[in-house]
Amino acid sequence: MAIEKIDTLESESSNRPRIALAAFGIAMITLLAYLPALNSGYIWDDDDYVTRNELLLDLDGLKRIWIPEQTPQYYPVVFTTFWVEYQLWELQPLGYHLNNILLHIASSLLLWRIMVRLKIPGGIVAAGLIGAIFALHPVQVETVAWITERKNVLSMVFYLSAVLMYLRFDDERASSDPGVNNQDIWGWYGMTLVLFIAALLSKSVTCSLPAALILMHLYRRQPLTKGRLATLTPMFIIGLIAAFNTARIEREHVGAEGLAFDLSILDRTLVASKALLFYPGKIVWPQPLIFIYPRWTIPPGNPLSYWPIGLVAILGISLIVLYRKGLRGPFIALSLFAGTVFPALGFFNVYPHLYSFVADHFQYHATIGLITLIVGGLFWGFPKKRSLVIALLMASLPMLAILTYRQGKNYKDETTLWLATVEKNPDSWMSWNNLGHLALDRGDHVAAEPYLRRCLELRPDHFNAWSNLSESLRRQDRNEEALEAIEEAFVQGERMIDEG
């Protein structure tokens, strides 16, 4: 790639051929890194979103996509893309995977452009490296290789495009004559709102955009004037409406309620604090990456177990002190990270928290803050070692690409994914049950039994596993055992209903 050849002292226009070459290089190496994903099929809830989604079949379905509560989550822009793709190639997974990858590449290039406008330490080179690392980091595989997570990759393109539109709007308004109502300038603001709404209708985690824009103003040392706050206020209102609607859907329709979500405010704060420490660790050292991480337990009555809350508080206070002393970057970058990942930290019920409090795809948008802090921090901290910093970061790119390629192999099909999960997280009861269910689907009822019994060792109250075990035993002509298992399934099902 040509990133290292771009001299930030030159104008951007004079660097265009090299920038284009570097952008092409990022795109190509990302495509190569995601080759296993291109050869993958469907996994987990891809059936709800694509393979068994009757709304993709005809024009009436396209209309219903835009009606609330017709889809698992109200992300009509996402389902519209699936509808279009179904008309083109029906259920061939290659097209869906390719579009996820292309959207991911587009986001990496948009991110590069944004970082140039923000004038981060290291200039065009650092900005390009941020985009490249975002594109190639293996923590992104869960999002890009999982068709259902079109929510992430599509919303990110709209999110970053909205940032670019807003920055252009704000810069042009600031440089225009006072009192002049330039329609072209306000056209950029209109595009910002349209793109922001499209992002929200793809995934509501993008509701953090107006807060992110405020952080960008702070980074650029621009005052938060009444005019700027007035343009951001509608975005805050629209974002909050979308966020609370998603929280309601998660609770009332997706099923994010019950004993598993019955946590006190203190416990939720502990979960959030551990997550805020967990995610940066995966950026710095992305091993192991697991589709379902172990779900943290919260030991009652042990004050020492709450140490993550204290550590996060100390780090937060330290960042504020540094900010007040003029070192603004760490506070802004980590605030962007924390604010973006906030909806998935545990203060709101999110259905996947039934299995684990953290997931790689939860931090897809938030990784921008962490990657920017690392890259920008290296260029800022070692200005006299610029060549060494570039060489170090460039050397990391093929390593990240190799890790992404390897991680992508886990997404070949659902059985491969669950086997990879239990290899690294043998206590993932949900994975064992899914392996058993898949074995039943392919007619291998003997192989299904040990998977299901392992699930029940971990979760004796799992009515679905009891039901699957009954079916496995019935197909083995072990009818008496099958009857006992189905009776237990009814008992556990009634208990679950009673507990809400």
GIMOPE-V599009 format. One record per backbone hydrogen bond with DSSP energy under -1.0 kcal/mol. NH is the residue of the N-H (numbers start at 1). CO is the residue of the C=O. If there is no record, write none. Layout:
nh:NH co:CO
nh:NH co:CO
//
This chain:
nh:5 co:2
nh:6 co:3
nh:10 co:7
nh:16 co:13
nh:19 co:15
nh:20 co:16
nh:21 co:17
nh:22 co:18
nh:23 co:19
nh:24 co:20
nh:25 co:21
nh:26 co:22
nh:27 co:23
nh:28 co:24
nh:29 co:25
nh:30 co:26
nh:31 co:27
nh:32 co:28
nh:33 co:29
nh:34 co:30
nh:35 co:32
nh:38 co:34
nh:39 co:35
nh:40 co:37
nh:41 co:412
nh:46 co:43
nh:49 co:45
nh:50 co:46
nh:51 co:46
nh:52 co:47
nh:53 co:50
nh:56 co:53
nh:57 co:54
nh:62 co:58
nh:63 co:59
nh:64 co:60
nh:65 co:61
nh:66 co:63
nh:67 co:64
nh:70 co:67
nh:75 co:73
nh:77 co:201
nh:79 co:75
nh:80 co:76
nh:81 co:77
nh:82 co:78
nh:83 co:79
nh:84 co:80
nh:85 co:81
nh:86 co:82
nh:87 co:83
nh:88 co:84
nh:89 co:85
nh:90 co:86
nh:92 co:89
nh:97 co:93
nh:98 co:94
nh:99 co:95
nh:100 co:96
nh:101 co:97
nh:102 co:98
nh:103 co:99
nh:104 co:100
nh:105 co:101
nh:106 co:102
nh:107 co:103
nh:108 co:104
nh:109 co:105
nh:110 co:106
nh:111 co:107
nh:112 co:108
nh:113 co:109
nh:114 co:110
nh:115 co:111
nh:116 co:112
nh:117 co:113
nh:118 co:114
nh:120 co:115
nh:123 co:120
nh:126 co:122
nh:127 co:123
nh:128 co:124
nh:129 co:125
nh:130 co:126
nh:131 co:127
nh:132 co:128
nh:133 co:129
nh:134 co:130
nh:135 co:131
nh:136 co:132
nh:137 co:133
nh:140 co:137
nh:141 co:138
nh:144 co:140
nh:145 co:141
nh:149 co:146
nh:150 co:147
nh:151 co:148
nh:152 co:149
nh:153 co:149
nh:154 co:150
nh:155 co:151
nh:156 co:152
nh:157 co:153
nh:158 co:154
nh:159 co:155
nh:160 co:156
nh:161 co:157
nh:162 co:158
nh:163 co:159
nh:164 co:160
nh:165 co:161
nh:166 co:162
nh:167 co:163
nh:168 co:164
nh:169 co:165
nh:170 co:166
nh:171 co:167
nh:172 co:168
nh:173 co:169
nh:174 co:170
nh:175 co:171
nh:180 co:177
nh:182 co:180
nh:186 co:182
nh:187 co:183
nh:188 co:184
nh:189 co:185
nh:190 co:186
nh:191 co:187
nh:192 co:188
nh:193 co:189
nh:194 co:190
nh:195 co:191
nh:196 co:192
nh:197 co:193
nh:198 co:194
nh:199 co:195
nh:200 co:196
nh:201 co:197
nh:202 co:199
nh:203 co:199
nh:206 co:203
nh:207 co:204
nh:208 co:205
nh:209 co:206
nh:212 co:208
nh:213 co:209
nh:214 co:210
nh:215 co:211
nh:216 co:212
nh:217 co:213
nh:218 co:214
nh:219 co:215
nh:220 co:216
nh:221 co:218
nh:222 co:217
nh:225 co:223
nh:229 co:225
nh:230 co:226
nh:231 co:227
nh:232 co:228
nh:233 co:229
nh:236 co:232
nh:237 co:233
nh:238 co:234
nh:239 co:235
nh:240 co:236
nh:241 co:237
nh:242 co:238
nh:243 co:239
nh:244 co:240
nh:245 co:241
nh:246 co:242
nh:247 co:243
nh:248 co:244
nh:249 co:245
nh:250 co:246
nh:251 co:247
nh:252 co:248
nh:253 co:249
nh:254 co:249
nh:256 co:250
nh:257 co:255
nh:261 co:258
nh:262 co:259
nh:263 co:261
nh:268 co:264
nh:269 co:265
nh:270 co:266
nh:271 co:267
nh:272 co:268
nh:273 co:269
nh:274 co:270
nh:275 co:271
nh:276 co:272
nh:277 co:273
nh:278 co:274
nh:279 co:275
nh:282 co:278
nh:283 co:279
nh:284 co:280
nh:285 co:281
nh:287 co:285
nh:305 co:302
nh:306 co:303
nh:307 co:304
nh:309 co:306
nh:311 co:307
nh:312 co:308
nh:313 co:309
nh:314 co:310
nh:315 co:311
nh:316 co:312
nh:317 co:313
nh:318 co:314
nh:319 co:315
nh:320 co:316
nh:321 co:317
nh:322 co:318
nh:323 co:319
nh:324 co:320
nh:325 co:321
nh:326 co:323
nh:327 co:322
nh:328 co:326
nh:332 co:328
nh:333 co:329
nh:334 co:330
nh:335 co:331
nh:336 co:332
nh:337 co:333
nh:338 co:334
nh:339 co:335
nh:340 co:336
nh:341 co:337
nh:344 co:341
nh:345 co:342
nh:353 co:350
nh:354 co:351
nh:355 co:352
nh:356 co:352
nh:362 co:359
nh:363 co:360
nh:367 co:363
nh:368 co:365
nh:369 co:366
nh:371 co:367
nh:372 co:368
nh:373 co:369
nh:374 co:370
nh:375 co:371
nh:376 co:372
nh:377 co:373
nh:378 co:374
nh:379 co:375
nh:380 co:376
nh:381 co:377
nh:382 co:378
nh:385 co:382
nh:389 co:385
nh:390 co:386
nh:391 co:387
nh:392 co:388
nh:393 co:389
nh:394 co:390
nh:395 co:391
nh:396 co:392
nh:400 co:396
nh:401 co:397
nh:402 co:398
nh:403 co:399
nh:404 co:400
nh:405 co:401
nh:406 co:402
nh:407 co:403
nh:408 co:404
nh:410 co:407
nh:411 co:408
nh:412 co:409
nh:417 co:413
nh:418 co:414
nh:419 co:415
nh:420 co:416
nh:421 co:417
nh:422 co:418
nh:423 co:419
nh:424 co:420
nh:425 co:421
nh:428 co:425
nh:429 co:427
nh:432 co:428
nh:433 co:429
nh:434 co:430
nh:435 co:431
nh:436 co:432
nh:437 co:433
nh:438 co:434
nh:439 co:435
nh:440 co:436
nh:441 co:437
nh:442 co:438
nh:443 co:440
nh:444 co:439
nh:445 co:443
nh:448 co:444
nh:452 co:448
nh:453 co:449
nh:454 co:450
nh:455 co:451
nh:456 co:452
nh:457 co:453
nh:458 co:454
nh:459 co:455
nh:462 co:459
nh:463 co:461
nh:466 co:462
nh:467 co:463
nh:468 co:464
nh:469 co:465
nh:470 co:466
nh:471 co:467
nh:472 co:468
nh:473 co:469
nh:474 co:470
nh:475 co:471
nh:477 co:474
nh:478 co:473
nh:482 co:478
nh:483 co:479
nh:484 co:480
nh:485 co:481
nh:486 co:482
nh:487 co:483
nh:488 co:484
nh:489 co:485
nh:490 co:486
nh:491 co:487
nh:492 co:488
nh:493 co:489
nh:494 co:490
nh:495 co:491
nh:496 co:492
nh:497 co:493
nh:498 co:494
nh:499 co:495
//
